[in-house]
Amino acid sequence: MVIVGGGFGGLRAAKALRDAPVQITLVDRRNHHLFQPLLYQVATAALSPADIAQPIRSVLRGQANVEVILGDVTAIDPVARHIVVDDGQIPYDFLILAAGASHAYFGHDEWGPLAPGLKTLEEAVAIRRRILTSFEEAERQRDPTRRKALMTFVVIGGGPTGVEMAGAIAEIARFSLARDFRHIDTRDATVILVEAGERLLSAFPERLSRRALADLKRLGVEVRFGLPVTAIAPGQVSVGDEVIAANTIVWAAGVQASPLGQSLGVPLDRAGLVLINRDLSVPGHSEIFVIGDMASLHDSRGRPLPGVAQVAMQQGAWAAANVMRAIAGRGARPFRYRDLGNMATIGRNSAVADLRGLRLTGFLAWLAWAVVHMLSLIGFRNRMLVGLQWLWSYLTFGRGARLITGASPN
Amino acid sequence: MVIVGGGFGGLRAAKALRDAPVQITLVDRRNHHLFQPLLYQVATAALSPADIAQPIRSVLRGQANVEVILGDVTAIDPVARHIVVDDGQIPYDFLILAAGASHAYFGHDEWGPLAPGLKTLEEAVAIRRRILTSFEEAERQRDPTRRKALMTFVVIGGGPTGVEMAGAIAEIARFSLARDFRHIDTRDATVILVEAGERLLSAFPERLSRRALADLKRLGVEVRFGLPVTAIAPGQVSVGDEVIAANTIVWAAGVQASPLGQSLGVPLDRAGLVLINRDLSVPGHSEIFVIGDMASLHDSRGRPLPGVAQVAMQQGAWAAANVMRAIAGRGARPFRYRDLGNMATIGRNSAVADLRGLRLTGFLAWLAWAVVHMLSLIGFRNRMLVGLQWLWSYLTFGRGARLITGASPN
């Protein structure tokens, strides 16, 4: 059988099939599993790329029934039952499709280079470069208008990624860089978070949204509600009628599913998500399961399941179980999501957590967030490195990966 | 006064002028100081870029008489006494030029993209990508000839960098990756080290060269002596009459000084190094000092000083002292190099060290190498991270930064 994608869903599915009588080929176009919840920390110079990534084949090294292939899956043929990779076809009897999602610019793909999103390590390093270069250029800039634009950072989207990015940029400016420049005061930087809806973290209870807002304001972040982004041009973004001059614009507003879903020939929703059956299979193809950010499914109260690691992992294990049931000649069981809760961090000693009714804020939520994320990392090495760097940053207010690398200065 | 370059020489000069009555502008085109002796460990997936780099402005944060500028110095005008950066000129009364060196392909600049060298973090990450991608492609390659080329790695140059690269690649193949692939045995990889001279590590005593050769052979590295590289084409390198098919070719054979030396209008040697006076100043310009990899100077026995960190750092301190003497109205003193010794590591438990007569090999040399390099890193954070990752690698035989990142798959 074939698994497409070595993210949270695909990897969990492969592991759940460890003792199953199947030969698994896992295909990913990257050699590494990425711990996306901490990607914003790479973008804000707190961690190095390798600290939150792990080679997929090394994670599955000990599992004899898995073969890992580095390859780009370009299409799926559900009739002939094979996937198409760059240099050939791979047949399958069962297929678990977990290819994830990328950014959606709501029909404005030209905004992509101007307002990069945060899905890959390359994007995270590019955003890090943009943030750090802006301060470097501001240090040399004599024109106050231009200097103000260099020191203005706009984050679009008030979900967890947007909140975490805005908080982290504000902390860089307020603490990490504060003593390093001679001509600018980095604490004068303007960080603006733009949310088209009425509140931040809409998946959280309202009280936690308000707290997140208060914590961001305490860090000096300006938050704009209720207005959509109407235009993005080099160095400026339009929010409603307001034009904000900003050298750094980060997109955290929307995702669209991997285009692979299209080749299945089944109904998709507006964002390209595959409308799957309750047992995670695809209508008309009980041998194909679609999971994670590619799949559209609603919970018992009719709300769509969020695009988070928890959903992908539980669906991965569930799809694996349904594969095993099919092999044993039994029927598939409908997926049930067990919501373990939501967390988002705003900054130092500041987070919000909604854990099955237990609502935490401030230091306690931040501690819970740190412990949960550190333990969720794969591998002792990454846990150790992340833990130590967090400890170091906590004690020194520093950010250890302040590298400007890459071809272009911007 | 102005210092060009935040490497070992420039940084040491700036620090030595901490209490001097001067206002220093340090210009570098990178925002970070790079600990180049460990760059090969980034190229071979043992360390992350940020582990061996430190923001220059954060290193000099506490020194009030220094201003750090991120900028590309394009020329020097020794008559008008200013340097030219991308967006203007910076005047100086004293100038310390420490802009380093890049690769020399001996008139074959077209070899550059085919056989990348190891001077910047970007180059190290590109070589890492090439090495790891070669194994990934070999895993999927059915043609045995092509597969053999994918698993052949040629390192050109038998100095410390070449020896360290060849040893590290052999260790990756023999240990780190050995259990991760299903269709190839990574231990079948061929690692070839090409040295045009008659022995490795020509700056070391002959006995240590022989030991390094024996240690490399024990790791399975093939070493070719006495023949120059005559041609490099995509996927192949010609050594004498032999044509070696190799997907990965690494250049560690020669350097040329920064082209900035040319704008001084003084004599240069063949590799573009500035022929400086014994007091490190430039003929005819007692206010300009050139140090480190840009400078050509011979020791008391007539041998050229090597392009190593020790020389650059001692010259940085010396140039700073001569600046202070000039300000005090005293004459400059001729530089005296204090050779603290040479070290090169071959692999696990294996290195050679020549420390002022004390010659070490094997485990002891390796331990000395590790301790000296860890302590030489700037900053507690980097020391801690490098030390822990080495400990982890030592215990597990693993390499923690096995990331394939970047735009192109090769």
Interface residues (C-beta under 8 A of the other chain):
Chain A: R30 N31 H32 S48 P49 A50 D51 A53 P55 R57 S58 R61 G62 E67 I69 L70 G71 D87 L121 E122 V125 L132 T133 E136 E137 E139 R140 R179 D180 F181 R182 H183 F380 R381 N382 M384 L385 L388 Q389 W392 T396 G398 G400 A401 R402 L403 I404 T405 G406 A407
Chain B: R30 N31 H32 S48 P49 A50 D51 A53 P55 R57 S58 R61 G62 E67 I69 L70 G71 D87 L121 E122 V125 L132 T133 E136 E137 E139 R140 R179 D180 F181 R182 H183 F380 R381 N382 M384 L385 L388 Q389 W392 T396 G398 G400 A401 R402 L403 I404 T405 G406 A407
